[in-house]
Amino acid sequence: MIPRIPLSLALLLLAAAPLRANPPEASYLFPAGGQRGTSVKVKVGGLFLYDKCRWELLGAGVTANKELKRIPTVWFEGPLLPLPDSQRAEDYPKDMAGEIAIAQDAALGLRYARLWNSQGATPSLQFMVGDLPEIVEDEIDGDPVPVRVNLPLTINGRIFPRGNIDIWSFEAKQGQ
C-alpha cells in the first residue's frame, strides 16, 4: 500500500523546494557610445536573454527601443555544431539588437543601460554620449584591412576574435 500524503503537506513541501532561475547576464554593449544628434544601432551580448528581452537606457537625452531581439551571433573561432536547442549550452554570449537615439542637446557623458526578463535583471552596462563623429569597426575574419580615417573622431572597436588587430591610419603634421 502506498502511503497517502495530505494535499496541504504536498503543497508545503513543493513550496519549500528551491526554485532555480537562469537570470540574464549582460557581457557587452557595442558600440559603447554615440554622437549627439544620431541614432546608433547596437549589439548587446549576454546569456539567458532568450529571443527577446526588455531594456532601457537611463538618463536625459537618450532613448532606446523597448526590446532587444536576438540576431545571429558573429563567431570566428571554429565551426559551430548544429545541436538542437535542448542540447545547446548557454555559455557564449548571444547577440541581441537594439537602437539608441541620442538627442542633439544630450549632455555629454555616461548613461547606464539595464536589461531584464522574467528570470531577473542584469547589472548596468555603460554607454558614452560624445560630441565627435563616430565610426564602428567592421568585424572580419582573417588579416586586418587598414582603414583610413579623418580626425577628429571616435573609433568604436573591440578585440574580437582573440588576438584581433585593427589598423587605422590618418594624416598628421609635425606639431599637431
ROSE-4610 file (N, C-alpha, C; in Angstrom, 1 decimal, always signed):
// ROSE-4610
residu = [M/M/M/I/I/I/P/P/P/R/R/R/I/I/I/P/P/P/L/L/L/S/S/S/L/L/L/A/A/A/L/L/L/L/L/L/L/L/L/L/L/L/A/A/A/A/A/A/A/A/A/P/P/P/L/L/L/R/R/R/A/A/A/N/N/N/P/P/P/P/P/P/E/E/E/A/A/A/S/S/S/Y/Y/Y/L/L/L/F/F/F/P/P/P/A/A/A/G/G/G/G/G/G/Q/Q/Q/R/R/R/G/G/G/T/T/T/S/S/S/V/V/V/K/K/K/V/V/V/K/K/K/V/V/V/G/G/G/G/G/G/L/L/L/F/F/F/L/L/L/Y/Y/Y/D/D/D/K/K/K/C/C/C/R/R/R/W/W/W/E/E/E/L/L/L/L/L/L/G/G/G/A/A/A/G/G/G/V/V/V/T/T/T/A/A/A/N/N/N/K/K/K/E/E/E/L/L/L/K/K/K/R/R/R/I/I/I/P/P/P/T/T/T/V/V/V/W/W/W/F/F/F/E/E/E/G/G/G/P/P/P/L/L/L/L/L/L/P/P/P/L/L/L/P/P/P/D/D/D/S/S/S/Q/Q/Q/R/R/R/A/A/A/E/E/E/D/D/D/Y/Y/Y/P/P/P/K/K/K/D/D/D/M/M/M/A/A/A/G/G/G/E/E/E/I/I/I/A/A/A/I/I/I/A/A/A/Q/Q/Q/D/D/D/A/A/A/A/A/A/L/L/L/G/G/G/L/L/L/R/R/R/Y/Y/Y/A/A/A/R/R/R/L/L/L/W/W/W/N/N/N/S/S/S/Q/Q/Q/G/G/G/A/A/A/T/T/T/P/P/P/S/S/S/L/L/L/Q/Q/Q/F/F/F/M/M/M/V/V/V/G/G/G/D/D/D/L/L/L/P/P/P/E/E/E/I/I/I/V/V/V/E/E/E/D/D/D/E/E/E/I/I/I/D/D/D/G/G/G/D/D/D/P/P/P/V/V/V/P/P/P/V/V/V/R/R/R/V/V/V/N/N/N/L/L/L/P/P/P/L/L/L/T/T/T/I/I/I/N/N/N/G/G/G/R/R/R/I/I/I/F/F/F/P/P/P/R/R/R/G/G/G/N/N/N/I/I/I/D/D/D/I/I/I/W/W/W/S/S/S/F/F/F/E/E/E/A/A/A/K/K/K/Q/Q/Q/G/G/G/Q/Q/Q]
num = [1/1/1/2/2/2/3/3/3/4/4/4/5/5/5/6/6/6/7/7/7/8/8/8/9/9/9/10/10/10/11/11/11/12/12/12/13/13/13/14/14/14/15/15/15/16/16/16/17/17/17/18/18/18/19/19/19/20/20/20/21/21/21/22/22/22/23/23/23/24/24/24/25/25/25/26/26/26/27/27/27/28/28/28/29/29/29/30/30/30/31/31/31/32/32/32/33/33/33/34/34/34/35/35/35/36/36/36/37/37/37/38/38/38/39/39/39/40/40/40/41/41/41/42/42/42/43/43/43/44/44/44/45/45/45/46/46/46/47/47/47/48/48/48/49/49/49/50/50/50/51/51/51/52/52/52/53/53/53/54/54/54/55/55/55/56/56/56/57/57/57/58/58/58/59/59/59/60/60/60/61/61/61/62/62/62/63/63/63/64/64/64/65/65/65/66/66/66/67/67/67/68/68/68/69/69/69/70/70/70/71/71/71/72/72/72/73/73/73/74/74/74/75/75/75/76/76/76/77/77/77/78/78/78/79/79/79/80/80/80/81/81/81/82/82/82/83/83/83/84/84/84/85/85/85/86/86/86/87/87/87/88/88/88/89/89/89/90/90/90/91/91/91/92/92/92/93/93/93/94/94/94/95/95/95/96/96/96/97/97/97/98/98/98/99/99/99/100/100/100/101/101/101/102/102/102/103/103/103/104/104/104/105/105/105/106/106/106/107/107/107/108/108/108/109/109/109/110/110/110/111/111/111/112/112/112/113/113/113/114/114/114/115/115/115/116/116/116/117/117/117/118/118/118/119/119/119/120/120/120/121/121/121/122/122/122/123/123/123/124/124/124/125/125/125/126/126/126/127/127/127/128/128/128/129/129/129/130/130/130/131/131/131/132/132/132/133/133/133/134/134/134/135/135/135/136/136/136/137/137/137/138/138/138/139/139/139/140/140/140/141/141/141/142/142/142/143/143/143/144/144/144/145/145/145/146/146/146/147/147/147/148/148/148/149/149/149/150/150/150/151/151/151/152/152/152/153/153/153/154/154/154/155/155/155/156/156/156/157/157/157/158/158/158/159/159/159/160/160/160/161/161/161/162/162/162/163/163/163/164/164/164/165/165/165/166/166/166/167/167/167/168/168/168/169/169/169/170/170/170/171/171/171/172/172/172/173/173/173/174/174/174/175/175/175/176/176/176]
x = [+0.8/+0.0/+0.9/+0.6/+1.3/+0.8/+1.6/+1.1/+0.6/-0.4/-1.0/-0.5/-0.1/+0.3/-0.8/-1.2/-2.3/-1.9/-2.8/-2.6/-1.9/-2.3/-1.7/-0.2/+0.2/+1.6/+2.4/+1.8/+2.5/+2.7/+1.7/+1.9/+3.0/+3.0/+4.0/+5.4/+5.6/+6.9/+7.3/+6.4/+6.7/+7.1/+6.4/+6.7/+8.1/+8.5/+9.8/+11.0/+10.7/+11.8/+12.4/+13.7/+14.4/+14.0/+13.7/+13.4/+14.6/+14.9/+16.1/+15.7/+16.4/+16.2/+17.5/+17.4/+18.6/+18.5/+19.0/+18.9/+19.7/+19.3/+20.1/+21.4/+22.4/+23.7/+24.0/+24.5/+24.9/+26.5/+27.1/+28.5/+29.0/+28.3/+28.8/+27.7/+28.0/+27.1/+28.0/+27.8/+28.7/+28.0/+28.3/+29.4/+29.0/+30.0/+29.7/+29.5/+29.2/+28.9/+28.4/+28.0/+27.5/+27.5/+27.4/+27.5/+26.1/+26.1/+24.8/+24.1/+22.8/+22.1/+22.0/+22.4/+22.4/+21.6/+21.3/+20.8/+21.8/+22.0/+23.1/+22.5/+22.7/+22.3/+23.4/+22.9/+23.8/+23.6/+24.6/+24.6/+24.8/+24.0/+24.1/+24.4/+25.4/+25.7/+25.5/+24.9/+24.7/+24.2/+23.9/+23.4/+22.0/+21.2/+19.8/+18.9/+19.2/+18.3/+17.2/+17.2/+16.2/+16.0/+14.9/+14.7/+14.5/+14.0/+13.9/+13.9/+14.3/+14.2/+14.0/+13.5/+13.3/+14.6/+14.7/+15.8/+15.5/+16.3/+16.2/+17.5/+17.6/+18.8/+18.4/+19.1/+18.7/+19.4/+18.7/+19.3/+18.7/+18.7/+18.1/+18.8/+18.0/+18.6/+18.9/+18.6/+18.8/+17.6/+17.2/+16.1/+16.5/+16.0/+16.3/+14.9/+14.9/+13.7/+13.5/+12.2/+11.8/+12.3/+12.6/+13.0/+14.3/+15.1/+16.3/+15.8/+16.2/+15.8/+17.0/+17.0/+18.1/+18.4/+19.7/+20.2/+21.3/+21.7/+22.8/+24.0/+24.7/+25.9/+27.1/+27.9/+29.2/+30.1/+30.7/+31.6/+32.8/+34.0/+35.2/+36.1/+35.8/+36.8/+36.4/+36.2/+35.9/+34.5/+34.2/+32.8/+31.8/+30.6/+29.5/+28.9/+28.6/+27.9/+26.4/+25.7/+24.3/+23.6/+23.4/+22.8/+21.3/+20.4/+19.1/+19.1/+18.2/+18.1/+18.3/+17.7/+17.8/+19.2/+20.1/+21.5/+22.5/+22.1/+23.0/+23.3/+24.5/+24.9/+24.8/+24.3/+24.2/+25.5/+26.7/+27.9/+28.7/+28.3/+28.9/+27.9/+28.2/+27.2/+26.5/+25.3/+24.4/+24.2/+24.2/+24.0/+22.5/+22.2/+20.8/+21.0/+19.9/+20.0/+19.0/+19.5/+18.7/+19.1/+18.4/+18.8/+18.7/+19.6/+19.6/+19.6/+18.6/+18.5/+19.1/+20.0/+20.7/+20.2/+19.7/+19.2/+20.4/+20.1/+21.1/+21.7/+20.8/+21.2/+21.5/+21.7/+22.0/+23.3/+23.3/+24.6/+25.6/+26.9/+28.0/+28.2/+28.6/+28.9/+28.2/+28.4/+27.9/+26.4/+25.8/+24.5/+24.6/+23.5/+23.5/+22.4/+22.6/+21.6/+21.3/+20.1/+19.8/+18.8/+19.0/+18.2/+17.4/+16.3/+15.6/+14.6/+14.3/+13.3/+12.6/+11.8/+11.0/+11.9/+13.2/+14.1/+14.9/+14.9/+15.7/+16.2/+17.2/+17.8/+19.3/+19.9/+21.4/+21.9/+23.2/+23.9/+24.0/+24.2/+24.2/+25.4/+25.1/+26.1/+26.3/+27.5/+27.8/+27.6/+27.1/+27.0/+27.5/+28.4/+29.0/+28.4/+27.9/+27.4/+28.6/+28.9/+30.1/+29.6/+30.6/+30.3/+31.1/+31.9/+32.7/+32.0/+32.2/+31.7/+32.3/+31.5/+31.9/+31.8/+32.8/+32.7/+32.8/+32.3/+32.3/+33.1/+34.1/+34.9/+34.0/+34.4/+33.8/+34.5/+33.8/+34.5/+34.6/+35.9/+36.2/+37.0/+36.9/+37.7/+38.9/+40.1/+41.3/+42.2/+43.1/+44.1/+43.4/+44.0/+43.4/+43.5/+42.4/+42.4/+42.6/+43.7/+43.9/+42.7/+42.3/+41.2/+41.7/+41.5/+42.0/+40.8/+41.2/+40.2/+40.6/+39.7/+40.0/+39.7/+40.6/+40.4/+39.8/+39.1/+38.9/+37.7/+37.7/+36.6/+36.8/+35.8/+35.9/+35.7/+36.6/+36.6/+36.1/+35.0/+34.5/+35.0/+35.8/+36.3/+36.3/+36.6/+36.8/+37.7/+38.3/+39.3/+38.5/+38.2/+37.3/+37.6/+38.0/+38.2/+39.5/+39.9/+41.2/+42.3/+43.2/+44.4/+44.0/+42.8/+42.4/+43.3/+43.6/+44.4/+43.6/+43.4/+42.8/+43.8/+43.8/+44.8/+44.0/+44.3/+43.7/+44.8/+44.6/+45.7/+45.0/+45.9/+45.4/+46.6/+46.4/+47.4/+47.6/+48.9/+49.2/+50.5/+50.6/+51.7/+52.5/+53.8/+54.6/+54.0/+53.9/+53.4/+51.9/+51.2/+49.7/+49.4]
y = [-1.2/+0.0/+1.2/+2.2/+3.4/+4.4/+5.0/+6.0/+7.2/+7.8/+9.0/+10.2/+11.2/+12.5/+13.5/+14.1/+15.1/+16.2/+16.7/+17.7/+18.9/+19.4/+20.6/+20.3/+19.1/+18.8/+18.8/+18.2/+18.1/+19.5/+20.4/+21.8/+22.5/+22.3/+22.9/+22.4/+21.1/+20.5/+21.1/+21.2/+21.8/+23.3/+24.0/+25.4/+25.6/+24.6/+24.8/+24.3/+23.6/+23.2/+24.4/+24.4/+25.6/+25.7/+26.9/+27.3/+27.8/+27.4/+27.9/+28.7/+29.8/+30.6/+30.8/+31.1/+31.5/+33.0/+33.8/+35.2/+35.7/+36.7/+37.2/+37.8/+37.6/+38.2/+39.1/+40.3/+41.1/+41.2/+40.9/+40.9/+42.2/+42.7/+43.9/+44.7/+45.9/+46.8/+47.4/+47.2/+47.6/+48.2/+49.4/+50.2/+50.8/+51.1/+51.6/+53.1/+53.7/+55.1/+55.6/+56.9/+57.5/+59.0/+59.7/+61.1/+61.7/+62.9/+63.6/+63.8/+63.8/+64.0/+62.9/+61.7/+60.5/+59.3/+58.3/+57.1/+56.0/+55.1/+54.1/+52.8/+51.9/+50.5/+49.8/+49.1/+48.5/+47.0/+46.3/+44.8/+44.7/+44.0/+43.7/+42.2/+41.7/+40.3/+39.8/+38.7/+38.2/+36.7/+36.3/+34.9/+35.0/+34.0/+33.9/+35.1/+35.7/+36.8/+36.3/+35.1/+34.4/+35.1/+35.0/+35.6/+37.1/+37.6/+39.0/+39.3/+40.5/+40.9/+42.4/+42.8/+44.3/+44.9/+46.2/+47.0/+48.5/+49.3/+50.7/+51.4/+52.6/+53.4/+54.6/+54.7/+55.7/+57.0/+58.1/+59.4/+60.3/+61.6/+62.5/+62.6/+62.7/+62.9/+61.7/+60.5/+59.2/+58.3/+57.7/+56.7/+55.5/+54.3/+53.1/+52.4/+51.6/+50.9/+50.0/+49.5/+48.8/+47.4/+46.7/+45.3/+45.1/+44.3/+43.7/+42.5/+42.2/+41.0/+40.2/+38.9/+38.0/+38.1/+38.2/+38.2/+37.2/+36.8/+35.8/+36.3/+35.5/+35.8/+35.6/+36.7/+36.5/+35.6/+34.7/+33.7/+33.4/+33.6/+33.5/+32.3/+31.6/+30.8/+29.3/+28.8/+27.4/+27.2/+26.0/+25.7/+25.6/+26.0/+25.8/+24.5/+23.7/+22.4/+22.6/+22.1/+22.2/+21.3/+21.7/+21.0/+21.4/+20.5/+21.0/+22.0/+22.8/+23.8/+23.2/+22.0/+21.4/+20.9/+20.8/+20.4/+21.6/+22.7/+23.9/+24.5/+24.6/+25.3/+26.8/+27.4/+28.9/+29.4/+29.3/+29.6/+30.6/+31.1/+32.1/+33.2/+34.4/+35.5/+35.5/+35.6/+35.7/+37.1/+37.5/+38.9/+39.2/+40.4/+40.9/+42.3/+42.7/+44.0/+45.0/+46.3/+47.4/+48.7/+49.7/+51.0/+52.1/+53.1/+54.2/+55.5/+56.3/+57.7/+58.7/+59.5/+60.5/+61.9/+62.6/+64.0/+64.9/+65.9/+66.9/+67.6/+67.8/+68.6/+67.7/+66.4/+65.5/+65.9/+65.9/+66.2/+65.1/+65.5/+64.6/+63.7/+62.5/+61.6/+60.3/+59.6/+58.2/+58.1/+57.1/+56.7/+55.2/+54.7/+53.3/+52.5/+51.4/+50.5/+49.3/+48.9/+47.7/+46.8/+45.5/+44.5/+43.7/+43.1/+42.2/+41.3/+40.3/+39.4/+38.7/+37.7/+37.1/+36.4/+36.2/+35.5/+36.4/+37.7/+38.7/+39.8/+40.5/+41.7/+41.6/+42.4/+42.4/+43.6/+43.6/+44.8/+45.7/+47.0/+48.0/+47.9/+48.3/+48.5/+49.9/+50.4/+51.8/+52.1/+53.3/+53.9/+55.4/+55.8/+57.1/+58.0/+59.2/+60.2/+61.1/+61.3/+62.2/+63.2/+64.1/+65.1/+65.0/+64.0/+63.8/+62.8/+62.9/+61.8/+60.5/+59.4/+58.1/+57.1/+56.2/+55.1/+53.8/+52.7/+51.4/+50.5/+49.8/+48.8/+47.7/+47.2/+46.1/+44.8/+43.9/+42.7/+41.8/+41.4/+40.5/+39.3/+38.2/+37.1/+37.1/+37.0/+37.0/+38.1/+38.5/+39.5/+40.9/+41.8/+43.1/+43.9/+44.7/+45.6/+47.0/+47.7/+49.1/+50.0/+50.9/+51.8/+53.2/+54.1/+55.5/+56.3/+57.1/+58.0/+59.4/+60.3/+61.7/+62.2/+62.8/+63.2/+64.6/+65.0/+64.2/+63.3/+62.2/+61.3/+60.3/+59.5/+58.4/+57.1/+56.2/+54.9/+53.9/+53.1/+52.1/+50.8/+50.1/+48.8/+47.9/+46.6/+45.6/+44.6/+43.9/+42.8/+41.5/+41.2/+40.0/+39.6/+38.4/+37.3/+37.6/+36.6/+36.7/+37.0/+37.9/+38.3/+39.2/+39.7/+40.6/+41.9/+42.3/+43.5/+44.4/+45.6/+46.6/+47.7/+48.1/+49.1/+50.3/+51.5/+52.7/+53.7/+54.4/+55.4/+56.8/+57.8/+59.2/+60.0/+61.2/+62.1/+63.1/+63.4/+64.3/+65.0/+66.3/+67.1/+67.3/+67.5/+67.7/+68.9/+68.7/+69.8/+69.8/+68.9/+68.8/+68.0]
z = [+0.0/+0.0/+0.0/-0.9/-1.0/+0.0/+0.9/+1.8/+1.1/+1.6/+1.0/+1.8/+1.1/+1.7/+1.5/+2.6/+2.5/+1.5/+0.8/-0.2/+0.3/+1.5/+2.1/+2.4/+2.9/+3.2/+1.8/+0.8/-0.5/-1.0/-0.9/-1.4/-0.6/+0.7/+1.6/+1.2/+1.0/+0.5/-0.8/-1.7/-3.0/-2.9/-2.1/-1.9/-1.3/-0.4/+0.3/-0.6/-1.7/-2.6/-3.3/-3.4/-4.0/-5.5/-5.9/-7.2/-7.9/-9.1/-9.8/-11.0/-11.2/-12.3/-13.1/-14.3/-15.1/-15.3/-14.3/-14.5/-15.7/-16.4/-17.6/-17.2/-18.0/-17.8/-19.1/-18.9/-20.0/-20.0/-21.2/-21.3/-21.9/-22.9/-23.6/-24.3/-24.5/-25.3/-26.4/-27.7/-28.7/-29.9/-30.3/-29.8/-28.4/-27.7/-26.3/-26.2/-27.4/-27.3/-28.6/-28.6/-29.9/-29.8/-30.9/-31.1/-30.9/-30.2/-30.0/-31.4/-31.4/-32.6/-33.6/-33.1/-34.0/-33.4/-34.2/-33.7/-33.9/-33.0/-33.0/-32.9/-33.9/-33.8/-33.0/-31.9/-31.0/-31.0/-30.5/-30.2/-28.7/-28.1/-26.6/-26.6/-25.9/-25.8/-24.4/-24.3/-23.0/-23.0/-21.8/-21.6/-21.0/-21.4/-20.9/-21.2/-22.4/-22.8/-23.7/-24.1/-24.9/-26.3/-26.9/-28.3/-28.2/-27.1/-26.9/-25.4/-25.0/-23.6/-23.6/-22.4/-22.2/-21.9/-22.2/-21.8/-21.8/-21.1/-21.2/-20.9/-21.4/-21.2/-20.3/-19.2/-18.2/-18.4/-18.2/-18.3/-19.3/-19.1/-20.1/-21.4/-22.5/-23.8/-24.6/-24.0/-24.7/-24.6/-25.6/-25.6/-26.3/-25.9/-26.5/-26.9/-27.9/-28.2/-27.0/-26.8/-25.6/-25.5/-26.6/-26.6/-27.4/-26.9/-27.7/-28.4/-29.6/-30.3/-30.7/-30.6/-31.0/-32.4/-32.7/-34.1/-34.2/-35.3/-35.4/-34.8/-34.0/-33.3/-34.2/-34.3/-35.1/-34.4/-35.1/-34.5/-35.4/-34.9/-35.8/-35.3/-34.2/-33.6/-33.8/-35.0/-35.3/-35.7/-36.1/-36.5/-35.4/-35.7/-34.8/-35.1/-34.0/-34.2/-34.2/-35.2/-35.2/-34.3/-33.0/-32.0/-31.8/-31.4/-31.0/-29.8/-29.7/-28.6/-27.3/-27.1/-25.7/-25.4/-26.3/-26.0/-26.1/-26.5/-26.6/-25.3/-25.0/-23.7/-23.9/-22.9/-23.0/-22.3/-23.0/-22.4/-23.1/-24.3/-25.0/-25.3/-25.1/-25.2/-26.6/-26.6/-27.8/-28.1/-29.4/-29.8/-29.8/-29.3/-29.4/-30.0/-30.8/-31.5/-30.8/-30.8/-30.3/-31.0/-30.7/-31.2/-30.1/-30.2/-29.2/-30.0/-29.6/-30.2/-29.2/-29.7/-28.8/-29.3/-28.4/-28.7/-29.0/-29.9/-30.2/-29.0/-28.0/-26.8/-25.6/-25.9/-24.8/-24.1/-22.8/-22.0/-22.4/-22.5/-22.7/-21.4/-21.7/-20.5/-20.5/-19.4/-19.3/-19.1/-19.7/-19.4/-19.0/-18.4/-18.0/-18.6/-19.1/-19.7/-18.7/-18.7/-17.9/-18.7/-18.5/-19.3/-18.2/-18.6/-17.7/-18.5/-17.8/-18.4/-17.1/-17.3/-16.3/-15.2/-15.6/-14.7/-13.8/-14.1/-13.3/-14.2/-13.6/-14.3/-14.2/-15.1/-15.2/-14.5/-14.2/-13.7/-14.9/-14.6/-15.7/-16.6/-17.9/-18.9/-19.2/-19.5/-19.8/-21.2/-21.5/-22.9/-22.8/-23.6/-23.6/-24.7/-24.3/-25.2/-25.5/-26.8/-27.1/-28.1/-28.5/-29.5/-30.8/-30.9/-32.1/-33.0/-34.3/-35.2/-34.8/-35.0/-34.5/-35.7/-35.7/-36.7/-35.9/-36.4/-35.8/-36.7/-36.1/-36.9/-37.5/-38.6/-39.2/-38.7/-38.1/-37.6/-38.8/-39.1/-40.2/-39.7/-40.4/-40.1/-41.1/-40.5/-41.4/-41.1/-42.0/-41.8/-41.8/-41.0/-40.8/-42.1/-42.4/-43.6/-43.0/-43.5/-43.0/-43.4/-42.4/-42.7/-42.5/-43.5/-43.4/-42.8/-41.8/-41.1/-41.1/-40.9/-40.8/-39.4/-38.7/-37.4/-37.3/-36.3/-35.0/-35.2/-34.5/-34.4/-33.3/-33.0/-32.1/-32.8/-32.6/-33.2/-32.2/-32.5/-31.6/-32.2/-31.4/-31.8/-30.6/-30.9/-29.8/-30.2/-29.3/-29.6/-29.7/-31.0/-31.3/-32.7/-33.0/-32.0/-31.3/-30.5/-29.7/-30.6/-30.1/-30.9/-32.1/-32.1/-33.2/-33.2/-34.5/-34.7/-35.7/-35.3/-36.2/-36.6/-37.8/-38.3/-38.8/-38.2/-38.5/-38.9/-40.0/-40.4/-40.6/-40.3/-40.5/-40.8/-41.4/-41.7/-40.5/-40.2/-39.2/-39.6/-39.2/-39.5/-38.2/-38.3/-37.1/-36.3/-35.0/-34.2/-34.0/-34.7/-34.5/-33.3]
